[in-house]
Amino acid sequence: MIKVIVENDPKQIERERLARRLDKHARELTANLMRISRGAGKPEMVEFQCEDLLNTIREHEEKAGIWSSAKGISRAINISRDYVPGASDAELLKKEGFEIIMRGALQLAASKLLDQGITLRNAEKQIFNGIHYIEEWRKEIKSKSDRRLRRKKASTKKNDDEPKL
């Protein structure tokens, strides 16, 4: 996302620059930790990524004079995305299904790490709920495909029934 700064206020420009750095470092660290938890990622980079994030938070506090890193980190690593204008009902079903599955999978992973049985079961329910959305999306896609195929066959049959000249 590109944000245009209309004002030439140096403090505002610096705050925006630091906010972008905060987003970048928070996302890099989070993504790496997620990859490490599934057996990939770069564990040797965690210390440096934590350091980069903390240095950016401190710099933001010093230069901006405010502590807004909690809100910034939350915004930066939130996996939910905005509504997609013009998306079909089927596409919205798919998008919602995958988001529910992702949230459930993240909760499942966190629950396993902390040995939390109750939230583990809730996460599994959430994943199954997301799968239900995906199944509904697939049914809708198949139904549209079947309708197109029937129209095509009907059109071909109609052309075959016409007398040849």
C-alpha positions, -999 to +999 in steps of 0.1 A: +000+000+000+014+034-009+003+064+012+007+098-002+016+125+023+002+158+012+019+178+039+056+186+040+057+184+078+090+167+085+077+151+117+047+136+098+070+123+070+093+107+096+063+091+114+051+076+082+086+063+073+089+047+108+054+032+105+064+015+073+096+002+089+076-011+118+052-029+095+081-044+075+100-057+106+069-070+123+058-089+092+093-103+086+096-116+122+061-130+123+064-147+090+097-162+100+084-175+133+054-190+115+077-207+090+100-220+118+071-235+136+063-256+106+098-267+101+111-241+076+122-205+081+154-191+094+158-195+131+193-179+129+176-146+119+151-143+148+176-124+171+183-099+143+147-095+134+137-089+170+165-064+173+154-046+141+118-044+154+127-032+188+151-006+174+123+007+152+099+008+181+124+028+202+132+051+173+094+057+167+089+065+204+119+089+204+111+107+172+073+106+172+071+112+209+043+085+212+041+048+217+020+034+190+038+002+183+011-021+197-015-008+173+010-007+145+021-043+150-015-055+152-023-038+120+009-050+103+004-087+110-033-089+107-040-116+081-076-105+075-079-084+043-105-059+033-136-066+012-130-071-025-153-048-045-171-066-073-164-101-060-190-127-068-208-145-040-187-176-049-155-156-046-166-142-012-174-177+000-139-189-010-122-158+006-142-161+039-135-199+040-098-195+036-096-167+062-116-188+087-092-218+081-062-195+084-074-180+117-083-215+130-049-229+119-031-201+137-051-207+168-045-244+166-007-238+163-007-213+192-028-237+213-004-266+206+026-245+216+010-235+249-007-269+255-042-254+257-067-281+251-099-260+251-087-235+226-073-264+206-108-279+202-122-244+193-096-240+167-105-274+151-141-263+150-131-231+133-111-249+107-140-273+099-163-242+096-139-228+070-138-261+052-176-259+050-174-225+033-149-239+008-172-268+001-201-244-006-178-224-029-168-256-048-205-266-051-214-232-065-185-233-090-194-268-101-231-257-105-220-228-127-198-251-148-226-276-152-250-249-164-225-236-189-219-272-202-257-278-205-261-245-225-232-254-248-247-289-254-281-274-260-266-249-285-247-277-303-277-299-305-298-270-319-272-264-346-271-301-354-309-302-358-310-274-384-311-285-420-278-285-438-276-263-469 
